[in-house]
Amino acid sequence: MKVYEVIETQEMFRGEIIENYYVIYEQTENKVFENRNNHLFQQERFLEETVNIFKGNPHSTLKKVKTYPIRHLAFGDIREAIRKDFPTLFKNLKRTPA
Protein backbone atom coordinates (compact mmCIF):
# COMPACT_ATOMS: atom_id res chain seq x y z
CA MET A 1 0.00 0.00 0.00
CA LYS A 2 1.25 3.49 -0.88
CA VAL A 3 0.37 6.62 1.07
CA TYR A 4 1.04 10.12 -0.26
CA GLU A 5 0.72 13.05 2.13
CA VAL A 6 1.10 16.63 0.97
CA ILE A 7 3.17 18.48 3.53
CA GLU A 8 3.51 21.91 1.92
CA THR A 9 2.25 23.78 -1.13
CA GLN A 10 3.03 27.27 -2.31
CA GLU A 11 2.14 29.25 -5.42
CA MET A 12 5.23 30.41 -7.29
CA PHE A 13 5.71 33.34 -9.66
CA ARG A 14 2.39 34.93 -8.64
CA GLY A 15 1.67 37.89 -10.88
CA GLU A 16 4.28 36.78 -13.42
CA ILE A 17 2.25 34.01 -15.08
CA ILE A 18 -0.42 34.54 -17.75
CA GLU A 19 -4.06 34.21 -16.76
CA ASN A 20 -5.51 30.74 -16.06
CA TYR A 21 -2.13 29.12 -15.36
CA TYR A 22 -0.62 28.39 -11.95
CA VAL A 23 2.85 27.25 -10.87
CA ILE A 24 2.69 25.37 -7.57
CA TYR A 25 5.54 24.05 -5.41
CA GLU A 26 4.59 20.86 -3.57
CA GLN A 27 6.41 18.78 -0.96
CA THR A 28 5.00 15.29 -0.50
CA GLU A 29 5.87 12.53 1.96
CA ASN A 30 5.61 9.11 0.33
CA LYS A 31 5.32 5.93 2.36
CA VAL A 32 5.14 2.32 1.23
CA PHE A 33 3.60 -0.23 3.59
CA GLU A 34 3.44 -4.02 3.50
CA ASN A 35 0.67 -6.05 5.11
CA ARG A 36 2.02 -9.03 7.06
CA ASN A 37 -0.28 -11.02 9.33
CA ASN A 38 -2.86 -8.21 9.41
CA HIS A 39 -0.24 -5.66 10.50
CA LEU A 40 1.13 -2.83 8.38
CA PHE A 41 4.90 -2.44 8.27
CA GLN A 42 6.50 0.60 6.73
CA GLN A 43 8.92 -0.50 4.03
CA GLU A 44 9.97 2.83 2.61
CA ARG A 45 9.60 6.56 3.34
CA PHE A 46 10.88 9.50 1.32
CA LEU A 47 10.17 13.16 0.62
CA GLU A 48 9.52 14.37 -2.88
CA GLU A 49 9.58 18.00 -4.02
CA THR A 50 7.99 19.05 -7.29
CA VAL A 51 6.92 22.15 -9.16
CA ASN A 52 3.64 21.62 -11.02
CA ILE A 53 2.08 23.69 -13.77
CA PHE A 54 -1.72 23.74 -13.75
CA LYS A 55 -4.18 25.17 -16.28
CA GLY A 56 -7.70 26.22 -15.43
CA ASN A 57 -9.68 29.06 -13.94
CA PRO A 58 -11.28 29.79 -10.56
CA HIS A 59 -14.56 28.23 -11.77
CA SER A 60 -13.20 24.89 -13.03
CA THR A 61 -11.02 21.99 -12.02
CA LEU A 62 -7.32 22.58 -12.57
CA LYS A 63 -5.58 20.29 -15.05
CA LYS A 64 -1.94 19.39 -14.43
CA VAL A 65 0.11 20.31 -17.50
CA LYS A 66 3.63 19.34 -16.39
CA THR A 67 5.60 18.34 -13.29
CA TYR A 68 9.23 19.23 -12.61
CA PRO A 69 10.97 17.16 -9.93
CA ILE A 70 13.26 19.34 -7.84
CA ARG A 71 16.68 17.89 -7.26
CA HIS A 72 19.02 20.55 -5.96
CA LEU A 73 17.68 23.18 -8.39
CA ALA A 74 17.89 26.85 -7.53
CA PHE A 75 14.90 29.15 -7.91
CA GLY A 76 16.33 30.65 -11.12
CA ASP A 77 16.93 27.20 -12.60
CA ILE A 78 13.27 26.31 -12.09
CA ARG A 79 12.21 29.53 -13.83
CA GLU A 80 14.52 28.83 -16.78
CA ALA A 81 13.33 25.21 -17.13
CA ILE A 82 9.72 26.39 -17.27
CA ARG A 83 10.58 29.20 -19.69
CA LYS A 84 12.33 26.74 -21.98
CA ASP A 85 9.31 24.40 -22.12
CA PHE A 86 6.62 27.12 -22.07
CA PRO A 87 8.10 30.32 -23.55
CA THR A 88 4.76 32.19 -23.49
CA LEU A 89 3.77 31.28 -19.91
CA PHE A 90 5.43 34.29 -18.28
CA LYS A 91 3.93 37.73 -18.84
CA ASN A 92 6.12 40.07 -20.82
CA LEU A 93 6.81 42.98 -18.56
CA LYS A 94 7.64 45.92 -20.78
CA ARG A 95 8.85 49.09 -19.09
CA THR A 96 8.61 52.43 -20.72
CA PRO A 97 11.49 54.85 -20.24
CA ALA A 98 10.81 57.65 -17.73
C-alpha angles and dihedrals in degrees: 000000000000124000123193118192122184108222102176139005130182134174112239130204093014110187092016098078125081119255119287095021127100132189111207129186112212132186114196132185111216122199130182118202132189124208112225120170092342092307126109117229121190109236101175140009129183142154121238126195121197141167112219129196115212130188124204142081136259090269099052142050114277117243118213109235101178141348126214116198111219114226110165093318120154122228092256092050090055090051092050093048090053092045091052093052097036109027094174097048096090119070114246106241107204117187122202118219115257 
